[in-house]
Amino acid sequence: MDEHQPSSEPERSLVRRMVKHEWLRTRALRCQRNCLSECEPISAAAQAGLYVRYQTTHERAFYRTLNEFQKLRKQKEKSQIGFVPQKIASPPLT
């Protein structure tokens, strides 16, 4: 929250989602580490593969959420400065 300083409820929600995905990603890393040190070699490979998928899933979700947050922040900044996208005029039909 301190780093991104959300100023609206949608922004706070996105920051909470980023925190959740980061926590789940690091949890998957801890589970991988524990599995490799405690499991039998045969089952360790299967479990580690599962935890790698969890880690990858939450890493991607984190960055998708971060991009969504950044887009929302950009839109908000543009609306505050009065940015209005202009339409490109089409050439006249002859």
Secondary structure in CASP SS format (residue, H / E / C, confidence):
PFRMAT SS
TARGET T0000
AUTHOR 0000-0000-0000
METHOD secondary structure of the structure
MODEL  1
M C 1.00
D C 1.00
E C 1.00
H C 1.00
Q C 1.00
P C 1.00
S C 1.00
S C 1.00
E H 1.00
P H 1.00
E H 1.00
R H 1.00
S H 1.00
L H 1.00
V H 1.00
R H 1.00
R H 1.00
M H 1.00
V H 1.00
K H 1.00
H H 1.00
E H 1.00
W H 1.00
L H 1.00
R H 1.00
T H 1.00
R H 1.00
A H 1.00
L H 1.00
R H 1.00
C H 1.00
Q H 1.00
R H 1.00
N H 1.00
C H 1.00
L H 1.00
S H 1.00
E H 1.00
C C 1.00
E C 1.00
P H 1.00
I H 1.00
S H 1.00
A H 1.00
A H 1.00
A H 1.00
Q H 1.00
A H 1.00
G H 1.00
L H 1.00
Y H 1.00
V H 1.00
R H 1.00
Y H 1.00
Q H 1.00
T H 1.00
T H 1.00
H H 1.00
E H 1.00
R H 1.00
A H 1.00
F H 1.00
Y H 1.00
R H 1.00
T H 1.00
L H 1.00
N H 1.00
E H 1.00
F H 1.00
Q H 1.00
K H 1.00
L H 1.00
R H 1.00
K H 1.00
Q H 1.00
K H 1.00
E H 1.00
K H 1.00
S H 1.00
Q H 1.00
I H 1.00
G C 1.00
F C 1.00
V C 1.00
P C 1.00
Q C 1.00
K C 1.00
I C 1.00
A C 1.00
S C 1.00
P C 1.00
P C 1.00
L C 1.00
T C 1.00
END
